[in-house]
Amino acid sequence: MLKDNVVLIGNKPVMNYVLAVVTQFSNGSEEVIVKARGKAISRAVDTTEIALSRFLQNISKKSIVTGTDKIETEDGFTNVSSIEITLKRDT
């Protein structure tokens, strides 16, 4: 089960995810985690950069973790890159 402060990036427009991140911080979250896999990684980076540069003040990147997830497909297992960007409120 995912925490409330996690934004999973998919195929929607970037601004939808930016709104989700901004909303999490507006609701009082101290940290928001942006997660993506595969082709959505660039959308996650865009989401984070747009949110930080245009909409959020006193928020910074706490950590960026990259990795590889092994997922099962019709043809067996395949490796998919993943990213997890943690944003935190500056105190």
A tleap script that builds the chain and sets N, CA, C and O, in Angstrom:
source leaprc.protein.ff14SB
mol = sequence {
  NMET LEU LYS ASP ASN VAL VAL LEU ILE GLY
  ASN LYS PRO VAL MET ASN TYR VAL LEU ALA
  VAL VAL THR GLN PHE SER ASN GLY SER GLU
  GLU VAL ILE VAL LYS ALA ARG GLY LYS ALA
  ILE SER ARG ALA VAL ASP THR THR GLU ILE
  ALA LEU SER ARG PHE LEU GLN ASN ILE SER
  LYS LYS SER ILE VAL THR GLY THR ASP LYS
  ILE GLU THR GLU ASP GLY PHE THR ASN VAL
  SER SER ILE GLU ILE THR LEU LYS ARG ASP
  CTHR
}
set mol.1.N position { 0.839 -1.183 0.000 }
set mol.1.CA position { 0.000 0.000 0.000 }
set mol.1.C position { 0.887 1.251 0.000 }
set mol.1.O position { 1.851 1.343 0.759 }
set mol.2.N position { 0.549 2.184 -0.843 }
set mol.2.CA position { 1.343 3.403 -0.986 }
set mol.2.C position { 0.946 4.437 0.052 }
set mol.2.O position { -0.204 4.507 0.483 }
set mol.3.N position { 1.930 5.236 0.441 }
set mol.3.CA position { 1.672 6.348 1.345 }
set mol.3.C position { 0.973 7.457 0.571 }
set mol.3.O position { 0.994 7.485 -0.659 }
set mol.4.N position { 0.354 8.366 1.311 }
set mol.4.CA position { -0.343 9.488 0.680 }
set mol.4.C position { 0.611 10.447 -0.016 }
set mol.4.O position { 0.217 11.164 -0.936 }
set mol.5.N position { 1.862 10.460 0.421 }
set mol.5.CA position { 2.790 11.447 -0.118 }
set mol.5.C position { 3.605 10.921 -1.295 }
set mol.5.O position { 4.667 11.465 -1.597 }
set mol.6.N position { 3.131 9.878 -1.962 }
set mol.6.CA position { 3.817 9.313 -3.124 }
set mol.6.C position { 3.022 9.652 -4.381 }
set mol.6.O position { 1.812 9.431 -4.443 }
set mol.7.N position { 3.726 10.196 -5.392 }
set mol.7.CA position { 3.102 10.491 -6.684 }
set mol.7.C position { 3.723 9.535 -7.702 }
set mol.7.O position { 4.919 9.605 -7.984 }
set mol.8.N position { 2.896 8.640 -8.251 }
set mol.8.CA position { 3.357 7.693 -9.265 }
set mol.8.C position { 3.154 8.311 -10.643 }
set mol.8.O position { 2.051 8.739 -10.984 }
set mol.9.N position { 4.207 8.353 -11.419 }
set mol.9.CA position { 4.169 8.985 -12.733 }
set mol.9.C position { 3.806 7.944 -13.788 }
set mol.9.O position { 4.358 6.844 -13.816 }
set mol.10.N position { 2.870 8.314 -14.649 }
set mol.10.CA position { 2.439 7.427 -15.726 }
set mol.10.C position { 2.428 8.168 -17.052 }
set mol.10.O position { 3.393 8.845 -17.406 }
set mol.11.N position { 1.311 8.032 -17.793 }
set mol.11.CA position { 1.234 8.587 -19.145 }
set mol.11.C position { 0.430 9.876 -19.265 }
set mol.11.O position { 0.235 10.376 -20.373 }
set mol.12.N position { -0.039 10.421 -18.151 }
set mol.12.CA position { -0.811 11.661 -18.202 }
set mol.12.C position { 0.118 12.840 -18.504 }
set mol.12.O position { 1.340 12.707 -18.437 }
set mol.13.N position { -0.466 13.986 -18.834 }
set mol.13.CA position { 0.369 15.174 -19.066 }
set mol.13.C position { 1.137 15.573 -17.805 }
set mol.13.O position { 0.673 15.348 -16.688 }
set mol.14.N position { 2.298 16.158 -17.995 }
set mol.14.CA position { 3.188 16.515 -16.881 }
set mol.14.C position { 2.489 17.417 -15.874 }
set mol.14.O position { 2.678 17.248 -14.669 }
set mol.15.N position { 1.687 18.368 -16.336 }
set mol.15.CA position { 1.061 19.320 -15.419 }
set mol.15.C position { 0.103 18.639 -14.444 }
set mol.15.O position { -0.104 19.151 -13.344 }
set mol.16.N position { -0.479 17.518 -14.807 }
set mol.16.CA position { -1.318 16.763 -13.865 }
set mol.16.C position { -0.492 16.316 -12.664 }
set mol.16.O position { -0.956 16.394 -11.527 }
set mol.17.N position { 0.717 15.854 -12.910 }
set mol.17.CA position { 1.588 15.386 -11.837 }
set mol.17.C position { 2.158 16.553 -11.040 }
set mol.17.O position { 2.339 16.447 -9.827 }
set mol.18.N position { 2.442 17.666 -11.712 }
set mol.18.CA position { 2.903 18.866 -11.008 }
set mol.18.C position { 1.823 19.304 -10.023 }
set mol.18.O position { 2.124 19.629 -8.874 }
set mol.19.N position { 0.584 19.314 -10.462 }
set mol.19.CA position { -0.531 19.682 -9.589 }
set mol.19.C position { -0.618 18.739 -8.385 }
set mol.19.O position { -0.881 19.185 -7.268 }
set mol.20.N position { -0.401 17.451 -8.605 }
set mol.20.CA position { -0.439 16.479 -7.510 }
set mol.20.C position { 0.654 16.768 -6.483 }
set mol.20.O position { 0.407 16.697 -5.279 }
set mol.21.N position { 1.850 17.092 -6.949 }
set mol.21.CA position { 2.965 17.399 -6.038 }
set mol.21.C position { 2.664 18.677 -5.259 }
set mol.21.O position { 2.825 18.711 -4.039 }
set mol.22.N position { 2.231 19.717 -5.950 }
set mol.22.CA position { 1.922 20.990 -5.294 }
set mol.22.C position { 0.799 20.796 -4.273 }
set mol.22.O position { 0.856 21.360 -3.181 }
set mol.23.N position { -0.204 20.018 -4.613 }
set mol.23.CA position { -1.317 19.747 -3.701 }
set mol.23.C position { -0.841 19.038 -2.439 }
set mol.23.O position { -1.295 19.360 -1.341 }
set mol.24.N position { 0.066 18.078 -2.582 }
set mol.24.CA position { 0.592 17.365 -1.409 }
set mol.24.C position { 1.261 18.335 -0.444 }
set mol.24.O position { 1.024 18.270 0.762 }
set mol.25.N position { 2.084 19.223 -0.956 }
set mol.25.CA position { 2.743 20.200 -0.086 }
set mol.25.C position { 1.740 21.200 0.481 }
set mol.25.O position { 1.886 21.627 1.626 }
set mol.26.N position { 0.739 21.578 -0.285 }
set mol.26.CA position { -0.287 22.505 0.197 }
set mol.26.C position { -1.099 21.897 1.332 }
set mol.26.O position { -1.588 22.611 2.208 }
set mol.27.N position { -1.238 20.578 1.312 }
set mol.27.CA position { -1.985 19.872 2.351 }
set mol.27.C position { -1.142 19.605 3.592 }
set mol.27.O position { -1.608 18.958 4.529 }
set mol.28.N position { 0.096 20.099 3.606 }
set mol.28.CA position { 0.905 20.002 4.815 }
set mol.28.C position { 1.962 18.922 4.828 }
set mol.28.O position { 2.619 18.740 5.853 }
set mol.29.N position { 2.156 18.204 3.750 }
set mol.29.CA position { 3.193 17.164 3.720 }
set mol.29.C position { 4.566 17.789 3.865 }
set mol.29.O position { 4.833 18.848 3.297 }
set mol.30.N position { 5.434 17.144 4.618 }
set mol.30.CA position { 6.814 17.589 4.779 }
set mol.30.C position { 7.695 17.017 3.670 }
set mol.30.O position { 8.698 17.622 3.293 }
set mol.31.N position { 7.313 15.845 3.150 }
set mol.31.CA position { 8.045 15.187 2.056 }
set mol.31.C position { 7.066 14.637 1.037 }
set mol.31.O position { 5.976 14.182 1.385 }
set mol.32.N position { 7.465 14.686 -0.220 }
set mol.32.CA position { 6.700 14.079 -1.308 }
set mol.32.C position { 7.682 13.275 -2.149 }
set mol.32.O position { 8.764 13.756 -2.487 }
set mol.33.N position { 7.296 12.047 -2.484 }
set mol.33.CA position { 8.138 11.155 -3.276 }
set mol.33.C position { 7.521 11.006 -4.661 }
set mol.33.O position { 6.350 10.652 -4.797 }
set mol.34.N position { 8.321 11.278 -5.682 }
set mol.34.CA position { 7.898 11.130 -7.076 }
set mol.34.C position { 8.563 9.872 -7.610 }
set mol.34.O position { 9.790 9.778 -7.632 }
set mol.35.N position { 7.750 8.894 -8.046 }
set mol.35.CA position { 8.284 7.618 -8.526 }
set mol.35.C position { 7.886 7.377 -9.976 }
set mol.35.O position { 6.783 7.725 -10.399 }
set mol.36.N position { 8.811 6.770 -10.737 }
set mol.36.CA position { 8.522 6.432 -12.131 }
set mol.36.C position { 9.393 5.265 -12.567 }
set mol.36.O position { 10.445 4.996 -11.985 }
set mol.37.N position { 8.924 4.572 -13.616 }
set mol.37.CA position { 9.701 3.484 -14.219 }
set mol.37.C position { 9.712 3.654 -15.724 }
set mol.37.O position { 8.788 4.221 -16.308 }
set mol.38.N position { 10.764 3.158 -16.338 }
set mol.38.CA position { 10.846 3.101 -17.799 }
set mol.38.C position { 10.777 4.459 -18.469 }
set mol.38.O position { 11.470 5.401 -18.084 }
set mol.39.N position { 9.919 4.539 -19.487 }
set mol.39.CA position { 9.813 5.764 -20.287 }
set mol.39.C position { 9.258 6.946 -19.503 }
set mol.39.O position { 9.406 8.089 -19.933 }
set mol.40.N position { 8.624 6.696 -18.366 }
set mol.40.CA position { 8.045 7.769 -17.560 }
set mol.40.C position { 9.096 8.498 -16.721 }
set mol.40.O position { 8.777 9.501 -16.083 }
set mol.41.N position { 10.328 8.022 -16.708 }
set mol.41.CA position { 11.374 8.653 -15.904 }
set mol.41.C position { 11.576 10.113 -16.320 }
set mol.41.O position { 11.698 10.985 -15.459 }
set mol.42.N position { 11.611 10.384 -17.599 }
set mol.42.CA position { 11.804 11.769 -18.040 }
set mol.42.C position { 10.633 12.646 -17.609 }
set mol.42.O position { 10.826 13.822 -17.300 }
set mol.43.N position { 9.428 12.093 -17.582 }
set mol.43.CA position { 8.257 12.842 -17.132 }
set mol.43.C position { 8.365 13.143 -15.635 }
set mol.43.O position { 7.936 14.207 -15.187 }
set mol.44.N position { 8.928 12.226 -14.867 }
set mol.44.CA position { 9.129 12.449 -13.432 }
set mol.44.C position { 10.126 13.579 -13.190 }
set mol.44.O position { 9.920 14.423 -12.317 }
set mol.45.N position { 11.198 13.588 -13.961 }
set mol.45.CA position { 12.196 14.655 -13.836 }
set mol.45.C position { 11.570 15.995 -14.234 }
set mol.45.O position { 11.771 16.996 -13.545 }
set mol.46.N position { 10.827 16.024 -15.319 }
set mol.46.CA position { 10.152 17.251 -15.753 }
set mol.46.C position { 9.178 17.737 -14.673 }
set mol.46.O position { 9.131 18.929 -14.368 }
set mol.47.N position { 8.407 16.818 -14.099 }
set mol.47.CA position { 7.451 17.157 -13.049 }
set mol.47.C position { 8.144 17.831 -11.880 }
set mol.47.O position { 7.698 18.869 -11.391 }
set mol.48.N position { 9.240 17.229 -11.436 }
set mol.48.CA position { 9.977 17.758 -10.296 }
set mol.48.C position { 10.551 19.133 -10.595 }
set mol.48.O position { 10.423 20.049 -9.782 }
set mol.49.N position { 11.173 19.285 -11.737 }
set mol.49.CA position { 11.802 20.555 -12.072 }
set mol.49.C position { 10.780 21.673 -12.264 }
set mol.49.O position { 11.016 22.803 -11.837 }
set mol.50.N position { 9.659 21.374 -12.893 }
set mol.50.CA position { 8.614 22.388 -13.079 }
set mol.50.C position { 8.029 22.790 -11.734 }
set mol.50.O position { 7.840 23.977 -11.469 }
set mol.51.N position { 7.742 21.816 -10.888 }
set mol.51.CA position { 7.176 22.120 -9.569 }
set mol.51.C position { 8.122 22.994 -8.756 }
set mol.51.O position { 7.690 23.959 -8.125 }
set mol.52.N position { 9.407 22.661 -8.768 }
set mol.52.CA position { 10.378 23.418 -7.973 }
set mol.52.C position { 10.633 24.815 -8.544 }
set mol.52.O position { 10.754 25.776 -7.785 }
set mol.53.N position { 10.714 24.935 -9.846 }
set mol.53.CA position { 11.079 26.227 -10.428 }
set mol.53.C position { 9.908 27.194 -10.549 }
set mol.53.O position { 10.113 28.406 -10.478 }
set mol.54.N position { 8.692 26.698 -10.730 }
set mol.54.CA position { 7.569 27.595 -10.992 }
set mol.54.C position { 6.581 27.736 -9.836 }
set mol.54.O position { 5.987 28.800 -9.664 }
set mol.55.N position { 6.395 26.681 -9.041 }
set mol.55.CA position { 5.275 26.671 -8.107 }
set mol.55.C position { 5.642 26.580 -6.633 }
set mol.55.O position { 4.875 27.050 -5.793 }
set mol.56.N position { 6.758 26.006 -6.292 }
set mol.56.CA position { 7.074 25.746 -4.889 }
set mol.56.C position { 8.283 26.556 -4.428 }
set mol.56.O position { 9.320 26.579 -5.090 }
set mol.57.N position { 8.133 27.213 -3.294 }
set mol.57.CA position { 9.248 27.892 -2.652 }
set mol.57.C position { 9.575 27.104 -1.382 }
set mol.57.O position { 8.712 26.423 -0.828 }
set mol.58.N position { 10.806 27.198 -0.933 }
set mol.58.CA position { 11.256 26.521 0.286 }
set mol.58.C position { 11.110 25.006 0.215 }
set mol.58.O position { 10.919 24.351 1.239 }
set mol.59.N position { 11.199 24.450 -0.986 }
set mol.59.CA position { 11.185 22.998 -1.203 }
set mol.59.C position { 12.464 22.656 -1.958 }
set mol.59.O position { 12.863 23.378 -2.871 }
set mol.60.N position { 13.105 21.553 -1.575 }
set mol.60.CA position { 14.329 21.142 -2.262 }
set mol.60.C position { 14.336 19.631 -2.451 }
set mol.60.O position { 13.533 18.904 -1.866 }
set mol.61.N position { 15.264 19.184 -3.283 }
set mol.61.CA position { 15.432 17.747 -3.509 }
set mol.61.C position { 16.217 17.160 -2.352 }
set mol.61.O position { 17.323 17.613 -2.056 }
set mol.62.N position { 15.663 16.171 -1.704 }
set mol.62.CA position { 16.349 15.499 -0.593 }
set mol.62.C position { 17.232 14.386 -1.129 }
set mol.62.O position { 18.392 14.258 -0.740 }
set mol.63.N position { 16.668 13.573 -2.035 }
set mol.63.CA position { 17.449 12.473 -2.602 }
set mol.63.C position { 16.874 12.056 -3.946 }
set mol.63.O position { 15.699 12.270 -4.248 }
set mol.64.N position { 17.750 11.451 -4.741 }
set mol.64.CA position { 17.354 10.864 -6.018 }
set mol.64.C position { 17.945 9.465 -6.045 }
set mol.64.O position { 19.162 9.290 -5.985 }
set mol.65.N position { 17.068 8.467 -6.137 }
set mol.65.CA position { 17.511 7.075 -6.125 }
set mol.65.C position { 17.124 6.442 -7.451 }
set mol.65.O position { 15.962 6.489 -7.856 }
set mol.66.N position { 18.095 5.854 -8.120 }
set mol.66.CA position { 17.812 5.125 -9.353 }
set mol.66.C position { 18.018 3.647 -9.096 }
set mol.66.O position { 18.758 3.256 -8.193 }
set mol.67.N position { 17.356 2.832 -9.897 }
set mol.67.CA position { 17.499 1.398 -9.725 }
set mol.67.C position { 16.941 0.656 -10.916 }
set mol.67.O position { 16.551 1.243 -11.926 }
set mol.68.N position { 16.916 -0.644 -10.766 }
set mol.68.CA position { 16.385 -1.519 -11.801 }
set mol.68.C position { 15.382 -2.471 -11.169 }
set mol.68.O position { 15.688 -3.137 -10.181 }
set mol.69.N position { 14.191 -2.534 -11.738 }
set mol.69.CA position { 13.158 -3.454 -11.279 }
set mol.69.C position { 13.048 -4.595 -12.270 }
set mol.69.O position { 13.078 -4.379 -13.482 }
set mol.70.N position { 12.922 -5.800 -11.761 }
set mol.70.CA position { 12.723 -6.962 -12.622 }
set mol.70.C position { 11.228 -7.236 -12.667 }
set mol.70.O position { 10.610 -7.527 -11.643 }
set mol.71.N position { 10.642 -7.140 -13.875 }
set mol.71.CA position { 9.209 -7.379 -14.006 }
set mol.71.C position { 8.960 -8.567 -14.938 }
set mol.71.O position { 9.756 -8.872 -15.826 }
set mol.72.N position { 7.841 -9.213 -14.701 }
set mol.72.CA position { 7.487 -10.391 -15.496 }
set mol.72.C position { 6.648 -9.960 -16.692 }
set mol.72.O position { 5.682 -9.210 -16.550 }
set mol.73.N position { 7.027 -10.443 -17.872 }
set mol.73.CA position { 6.279 -10.172 -19.095 }
set mol.73.C position { 5.847 -11.510 -19.699 }
set mol.73.O position { 6.090 -12.575 -19.131 }
set mol.74.N position { 5.209 -11.427 -20.849 }
set mol.74.CA position { 4.779 -12.645 -21.538 }
set mol.74.C position { 5.967 -13.518 -21.929 }
set mol.74.O position { 5.857 -14.744 -21.973 }
set mol.75.N position { 7.103 -12.881 -22.211 }
set mol.75.CA position { 8.286 -13.601 -22.677 }
set mol.75.C position { 9.269 -13.940 -21.558 }
set mol.75.O position { 10.392 -14.363 -21.832 }
set mol.76.N position { 8.870 -13.763 -20.331 }
set mol.76.CA position { 9.769 -14.022 -19.215 }
set mol.76.C position { 9.966 -12.772 -18.390 }
set mol.76.O position { 9.041 -11.976 -18.226 }
set mol.77.N position { 11.163 -12.596 -17.871 }
set mol.77.CA position { 11.461 -11.422 -17.051 }
set mol.77.C position { 12.266 -10.409 -17.857 }
set mol.77.O position { 13.042 -10.768 -18.743 }
set mol.78.N position { 12.065 -9.142 -17.530 }
set mol.78.CA position { 12.835 -8.072 -18.157 }
set mol.78.C position { 13.203 -7.032 -17.105 }
set mol.78.O position { 12.524 -6.908 -16.086 }
set mol.79.N position { 14.257 -6.299 -17.347 }
set mol.79.CA position { 14.699 -5.250 -16.433 }
set mol.79.C position { 14.152 -3.904 -16.878 }
set mol.79.O position { 14.188 -3.567 -18.062 }
set mol.80.N position { 13.644 -3.136 -15.919 }
set mol.80.CA position { 13.115 -1.808 -16.193 }
set mol.80.C position { 13.753 -0.828 -15.220 }
set mol.80.O position { 13.763 -1.068 -14.013 }
set mol.81.N position { 14.281 0.264 -15.735 }
set mol.81.CA position { 14.889 1.287 -14.883 }
set mol.81.C position { 13.812 2.006 -14.086 }
set mol.81.O position { 12.671 2.132 -14.529 }
set mol.82.N position { 14.195 2.477 -12.899 }
set mol.82.CA position { 13.251 3.215 -12.054 }
set mol.82.C position { 13.963 4.386 -11.395 }
set mol.82.O position { 15.187 4.403 -11.267 }
set mol.83.N position { 13.161 5.369 -10.978 }
set mol.83.CA position { 13.695 6.532 -10.271 }
set mol.83.C position { 12.734 6.905 -9.153 }
set mol.83.O position { 11.520 6.747 -9.272 }
set mol.84.N position { 13.302 7.400 -8.074 }
set mol.84.CA position { 12.529 7.868 -6.935 }
set mol.84.C position { 13.149 9.195 -6.486 }
set mol.84.O position { 14.284 9.231 -6.012 }
set mol.85.N position { 12.396 10.273 -6.639 }
set mol.85.CA position { 12.886 11.606 -6.283 }
set mol.85.C position { 12.109 12.060 -5.041 }
set mol.85.O position { 10.882 12.159 -5.058 }
set mol.86.N position { 12.851 12.330 -3.972 }
set mol.86.CA position { 12.233 12.773 -2.729 }
set mol.86.C position { 12.415 14.274 -2.584 }
set mol.86.O position { 13.537 14.780 -2.607 }
set mol.87.N position { 11.293 14.985 -2.433 }
set mol.87.CA position { 11.307 16.424 -2.223 }
set mol.87.C position { 10.958 16.688 -0.767 }
set mol.87.O position { 10.101 16.010 -0.200 }
set mol.88.N position { 11.615 17.670 -0.157 }
set mol.88.CA position { 11.322 17.977 1.248 }
set mol.88.C position { 11.176 19.479 1.441 }
set mol.88.O position { 11.748 20.296 0.720 }
set mol.89.N position { 10.383 19.794 2.446 }
set mol.89.CA position { 10.183 21.196 2.810 }
set mol.89.C position { 11.408 21.659 3.609 }
set mol.89.O position { 11.843 20.983 4.541 }
set mol.90.N position { 11.957 22.821 3.230 }
set mol.90.CA position { 13.101 23.380 3.948 }
set mol.90.C position { 12.597 24.013 5.244 }
set mol.90.O position { 11.539 24.641 5.282 }
set mol.91.N position { 13.377 23.831 6.291 }
set mol.91.CA position { 12.965 24.421 7.581 }
set mol.91.C position { 13.860 25.566 7.965 }
set mol.91.O position { 13.664 26.178 9.015 }
savepdb mol mol.pdb
quit
